[in-house]
Amino acid sequence: MKFGLRLIGYLGDARELVRLAILGEQAGFDFVWFPHDTFMGNTWAITSAVASHTSRIRIGSVGTNPYTTNPAEIATYVATLDQLSSGRAVLGLGLHTEKMVEWTGIDASDYLVRTREATEIIRALLRGEVVDYQGEAFQWTEQCYLRFKPYRDEVPIYVCAFGAEYLAMSGAIGDGSLPMITPPESADYMVSTIADGAREAGRDPAEVDIAGCGWLSLSRNRGEATEVLRQMVAYFGPYLEEPALATIGLTAKDFHTIGKLVEEGHYEQAAGLVTDEMTDLAIRGTPADVIRRIESIADMGITQVNLGGPLGPDPDEAIRLMGEEVIPYFR
């Protein structure tokens, strides 16, 4: 099992996220990921700073979408990050929901085509090719090529996806896949769908690093670990897939009122409606609790557990406990 630390903007400003990334490397995490969410802190600036302050951990974005960011910009970003980090860059390309892109008035309904074409384009640019590309979503000319030499001509691309067809495509074209496993029990559905896509494309599913994105709340105090999750669940719960929610007996309808309150900006009121059952969307509790949940998703076929969310009531303590007790257990 590989371990990824996913640092979201709610944990602090850019300097704080860089500091937590450094702690993650010291704790033994293999990857540090930063969500490239619309209107949140800029992932490209933060990952560049992390590259300059770490030496081992691999660094990447989650959900860099080919709508608000053109493949030309994405390719130059990841190639530059790879130079700064001496070959430690990874790219999480795609979407976990089209809704945040559509806030900006962009129609994101062609995300399957657009993600596939963007993946092809970025790989070709990194290989040093002239990308005279004529696709459905992108039409490029013979002037489209990198004007500098990348550190590597292949950077791993993990496809962020949701829904059966998109997940299957991530298995067909990705070096890795970044499905949301909220709740962890949904990992079995995610893994089987991704593996089916790989097989249909003539690939061995074992070639795909399935990096399940889960929420973490880790503490010596199980009650405090549960309480700190409520705001996270309120904000993101309404975007989760029905098949995933169903694995712990929830439905999208359960989040309808919460979602309306969040849309209206009533975040505290929305968090107050989050039940204990809803906090089961996360990997939460003591180190022993977290180990048991990670063991279960490993048995389902997750090969990298990508832990984000609040991390715990005290993020520093959560990262330390991961490094002292959880990660060594799996090593």
Beta strands, then each sheet from edge to edge (+ up, - down):
strand 1: 2-6
strand 2: 31-35
strand 3: 58-64
strand 4: 89-94
strand 5: 157-160
strand 6: 176-178
strand 7: 209-218
strand 8: 283-285
strand 9: 304-311
sheet 1: 8+ 7+ 6+ 5+ 4+ 3+ 2+ 1+ 9+
end
